[in-house]
């Protein structure tokens, strides 16, 4: 990327806007109307001026101008030394781990801010991204008024008094609120976006049983011609090809009810979840769990991809079954209970 960008800057009563080739960034700030001007600045000069002009109550975001075919560059968002959020158009090559790293945040932050595990991300759709860790809170409107800091704190804080005080301090610092907000209540305007540092949504949903990999389905759910048995047979799950010994993680938290060899499945683990549903992981090369063990979804590695049992190559056979043992299409359950 060149060191100098041609950036149109407008400083108005509403705030400061600049439209570089990478997209549009809108910073809302209290700026004197007499300062209104148009000019072209180098990227470094603009960034320096932004830090001086923006007030402590700024709300900043980035959005693509699709009609101009512009794109935001994650590295530019990542390196800004203040909280900023953006609208990102999903591309075919995107995955949740790559996006989190690109924007300088975490997977948990993006999931919480979008109220979704973002397991299946459809190209062309938009999601909210940010350059800080935590959950984005969207200020609600009631009778034309927004929410107070105290009201927001009641939604997210828990634990002892010290933890509640620390969360208030974290919110004030992360959102650059005035110092007096530590001592008395502070009013946010409707639709304002507030970063809640260190707070994340809990998802008790089915996840893809891998991390940091591109997901491909070699054989879907439903009737198919079995590659080994050479006859038509209903396929109760998804075949997910991955290199031999790729780590396999619990799709959802639960208790291991089976770990061992299971006929055509080969080395298999079965996990029962809080609502009685089960997940099954077959054809593994290694198993790292035993019956009775409680495992945490998305965090506990339960085994590795293999080709044991009736298999033609390294892949994970993954199933989701309901309380009566009936197979369910995993694609319809990812990101849901």
C-alpha positions in Angstrom: 0.0 0.0 0.0 1.5 3.4 -0.9 2.6 5.7 2.0 0.5 8.6 0.7 -3.2 8.3 0.1 -5.4 10.9 -1.6 -8.0 11.5 1.0 -10.8 14.0 0.8 -11.5 15.5 4.2 -14.6 17.4 5.2 -14.9 19.0 8.6 -18.4 20.1 9.3 -20.8 20.9 12.2 -21.7 17.2 12.3 -18.2 15.9 12.3 -15.2 14.9 10.2 -15.5 12.7 7.2 -12.8 11.4 4.9 -13.3 9.3 1.7 -10.1 7.5 0.8 -9.9 4.9 -2.0 -10.4 2.2 0.7 -13.9 3.3 1.7 -15.5 5.9 3.9 -14.8 6.5 7.5 -17.2 8.7 9.4 -16.1 10.2 12.8 -18.9 12.1 14.6 -17.4 14.9 16.7 -18.2 18.3 18.0 -16.4 20.5 15.6 -16.8 24.3 15.1 -18.7 25.0 11.9 -16.2 27.8 11.1 -13.6 25.1 10.7 -15.5 23.6 7.7 -13.1 23.0 4.8 -12.1 20.6 2.0 -8.5 19.5 1.6 -6.3 16.6 0.6 -3.9 15.2 3.2 -1.3 12.5 3.5 -2.4 9.5 5.5 0.0 10.2 8.4 -1.1 13.9 8.6 -4.7 12.8 8.6 -4.3 10.3 11.4 -2.5 12.8 13.5 -5.2 15.4 13.0 -7.9 12.8 13.8 -6.4 12.3 17.2 -6.5 16.0 17.9 -10.0 16.8 16.5 -12.1 13.9 17.8 -13.9 14.4 21.1 -14.3 11.9 23.9 -17.8 11.1 22.8 -16.9 10.2 19.2 -18.7 7.4 17.6 -16.7 6.0 14.7 -17.4 3.4 12.0 -16.4 2.4 8.6 -18.8 1.4 5.8 -18.2 0.5 2.2 -19.5 2.6 -0.7 -20.6 -0.3 -2.9 -21.6 2.0 -5.7 -18.0 3.2 -5.8 -16.7 -0.4 -5.5 -14.5 0.6 -2.6 -13.2 -1.7 0.1 -12.0 -1.1 3.6 -8.5 -2.4 4.6 -8.5 -4.2 7.9 -4.9 -3.2 8.7 -5.9 0.4 8.6 -8.6 -0.2 11.2 -6.3 -2.4 13.3 -3.6 0.2 13.7 -5.9 3.1 14.8 -5.1 3.5 18.5 -8.7 4.1 19.6 -11.9 2.0 19.5 -13.5 1.9 16.1 -16.1 -0.4 14.6 -16.9 -1.2 11.0 -19.2 -2.9 8.6 -17.4 -5.7 6.7 -18.7 -7.3 3.5 -17.9 -11.1 3.7 -15.7 -12.5 0.9 -15.5 -16.1 -0.2 -12.0 -16.4 1.4 -13.0 -15.0 4.8 -13.3 -17.0 8.0 -13.9 -15.9 11.6 -10.3 -16.5 12.8 -8.7 -14.6 9.9 -11.1 -11.6 10.3 -10.5 -11.4 14.1 -6.7 -11.4 13.5 -6.9 -8.9 10.6 -8.9 -6.3 12.6 -7.0 -6.7 15.9 -9.7 -8.3 17.9 -10.8 -11.9 19.0 -13.2 -14.5 17.7 -15.3 -14.1 20.9 -15.6 -10.4 20.4 -16.9 -10.7 16.8 -19.3 -13.4 17.8 -20.6 -11.4 20.7 -20.9 -8.1 18.7 -22.9 -9.9 16.0 -24.9 -12.1 18.4 -23.9 -15.1 16.3 -21.2 -17.8 16.3 -20.6 -16.9 12.6 -20.1 -20.5 11.7 -21.5 -20.1 8.2 -20.6 -16.7 6.8 -22.3 -16.0 3.4 -20.3 -14.0 0.9 -21.9 -10.7 0.1 -23.5 -10.4 3.6 -22.2 -7.8 6.1 -21.1 -8.3 9.7 -19.8 -5.9 12.3 -16.1 -5.9 13.0 -14.0 -3.9 15.6 -10.4 -3.2 16.6 -10.8 -3.9 20.3 -11.8 -6.9 22.5 -15.2 -7.0 24.0 -18.9 -6.8 23.1 -20.6 -4.0 21.3 -23.7 -2.7 22.9 -26.2 -0.8 20.8 -27.9 1.9 22.8 -31.7 1.5 22.7 -34.2 4.3 22.4 -37.1 4.8 24.8 -39.3 7.9 24.6 -36.7 9.6 22.5 -33.9 9.1 25.0 -31.0 6.7 25.0 -29.6 4.7 27.9 -27.5 5.7 30.9 -24.2 4.1 31.8 -25.8 2.8 34.9 -28.5 1.1 32.9 -26.0 -0.5 30.6 -23.9 -1.7 33.5 -26.9 -3.5 35.0 -27.2 -5.5 31.8 -23.6 -6.8 31.8 -22.0 -6.6 35.3 -22.0 -9.4 37.8 -20.0 -10.5 40.8 -18.8 -8.4 43.7 -18.7 -4.6 44.1 -15.0 -4.4 43.0 -15.8 -6.2 39.7 -18.7 -3.8 39.1 -16.5 -0.8 39.7 -13.8 -2.2 37.4 -16.3 -2.7 34.6 -17.4 0.9 34.9 -13.8 2.1 34.7 -13.1 -0.2 31.7 -16.1 1.2 29.8 -15.2 4.8 30.5 -11.6 4.2 29.4 -12.4 2.1 26.3 -15.0 4.6 25.0 -13.0 7.7 26.1 -15.8 9.1 28.2 -15.1 12.1 30.4 -13.6 11.4 33.8 -16.7 12.5 35.7 -18.5 9.5 34.3 -16.6 7.5 37.0 -18.4 9.5 39.7 -21.9 10.1 38.3 -24.2 8.7 35.6 -23.6 9.4 32.0 -26.3 9.5 29.2 -25.7 7.9 25.8 -27.7 8.9 22.8 -30.0 6.5 20.9 -28.2 4.2 18.5 -24.8 5.0 19.9 -22.4 2.0 20.1 -20.6 1.3 23.3 -17.7 -1.1 23.8 -18.1 -3.4 26.8 -14.5 -4.6 27.4 -13.9 -8.2 28.6 -17.6 -9.2 28.4 -18.7 -11.9 25.9 -21.9 -13.7 25.1 -22.1 -17.4 26.0 -23.2 -19.6 23.2 -24.5 -23.1 24.0 -24.8 -24.0 20.3 -23.4 -26.5 17.9 -20.0 -25.4 16.4 -17.9 -26.7 13.6 -15.6 -29.3 15.2 -12.4 -27.7 13.9 -10.5 -24.5 14.4 -8.6 -22.3 12.0 -9.4 -24.4 8.9 -11.4 -24.0 5.8 -14.5 -26.1 6.0 -15.4 -28.5 3.1 -18.1 -31.1 2.9 -17.2 -34.1 0.8 -20.4 -36.0 1.5 -23.6 -34.4 2.7 -26.6 -35.5 4.8 -29.1 -37.8 3.2 -29.3 -40.6 0.7 -26.0 -41.4 -1.2 -24.1 -44.2 -2.9 -21.8 -45.5 -0.2 -18.1 -45.4 -1.5 -17.1 -48.6 0.5 -20.3 -50.7 0.6 -21.0 -49.9 -3.1 -24.8 -49.5 -2.5 -27.3 -46.7 -1.8 -27.5 -45.9 1.9 -28.7 -43.0 4.0 -25.9 -40.9 5.3 -26.6 -39.7 8.9 -24.1 -36.9 9.0 -21.5 -34.9 7.2 -18.1 -36.1 6.0 -15.6 -33.2 6.6 -12.2 -33.9 4.9 -9.1 -32.6 6.6 -5.5 -33.6 6.7 -4.6 -36.6 8.8 -4.3 -35.8 12.5 -6.1 -32.4 12.3 -7.3 -31.6 15.8 -11.1 -32.3 16.4 -12.9 -30.3 19.1 -16.2 -30.8 20.9 -18.9 -29.2 18.8 -20.9 -28.3 22.0 -20.3 -28.7 25.7 -21.5 -32.0 27.2 -20.5 -35.3 28.7 -18.7 -38.1 26.8 -20.9 -41.2 26.8 -18.8 -43.3 24.5 -15.1 -43.3 23.4 -13.7 -46.2 21.5 -14.1 -48.4 18.5 -17.6 -48.5 16.9 -18.0 -50.8 13.9 -17.9 -48.9 10.6 -17.3 -45.6 12.4 -13.9 -46.7 13.6 -12.5 -44.7 16.5 -15.5 -42.7 17.7 -16.5 -40.3 20.5 -20.1 -39.5 21.4 -21.0 -36.5 23.5 -24.4 -36.0 25.2 -25.5 -32.4 25.7 -27.6 -30.7 28.3 -30.9 -31.0 26.3 -30.4 -34.7 25.6 -29.1 -34.3 22.1 -25.8 -36.0 21.1 -22.9 -35.4 18.7 -20.9 -38.2 17.1 -17.3 -38.0 15.8 -16.1 -40.9 13.7 -13.1 -42.3 11.8 -10.7 -40.5 14.1 -7.0 -41.6 14.3 -6.7 -40.8 18.1 -9.1 -40.2 20.9 -8.2 -38.0 23.9 -11.3 -38.3 26.0 -12.9 -41.1 28.0 -16.4 -42.0 29.0 -17.9 -39.7 31.8 -15.6 -36.8 31.0 -17.2 -33.3 30.8 -15.9 -31.4 27.8 -16.3 -27.7 26.8 -17.6 -26.9 23.3 -15.0 -25.4 21.0 -12.2 -25.7 23.5 -11.6 -29.3 24.4 -9.7 -31.3 21.8 -11.3 -34.7 21.8 -9.3 -36.4 19.1 -7.7 -36.2 15.7 -8.9 -36.7 12.1 -8.1 -40.2 10.7 -9.5 -42.8 8.4 -10.4 -45.7 10.7 -13.4 -47.9 10.1 -15.2 -47.9 6.7 -13.4 -44.9 5.2 -11.7 -44.1 1.9 -9.5 -41.3 3.2 -8.8 -38.9 6.2 -12.0 -37.1 7.2 -14.3 -36.6 10.2 -17.7 -38.1 10.1 -19.9 -35.8 12.1 -23.4 -36.4 13.3 -26.0 -34.6 15.4 -28.9 -36.7 16.8 -32.0 -35.6 18.8 -33.2 -36.9 22.1 -34.8 -39.9 20.4 -31.6 -40.8 18.5 -32.8 -39.5 15.1 -30.1 -38.0 12.9 -30.4 -34.3 12.0 -28.7 -32.4 9.2 -25.7 -30.7 11.0 -25.8 -27.8 8.5 -29.2 -26.8 9.9 -27.9 -26.9 13.5 -24.6 -25.1 13.3 -24.8 -21.9 15.3 -28.1 -23.0 16.9 -29.2 -25.3 19.7 
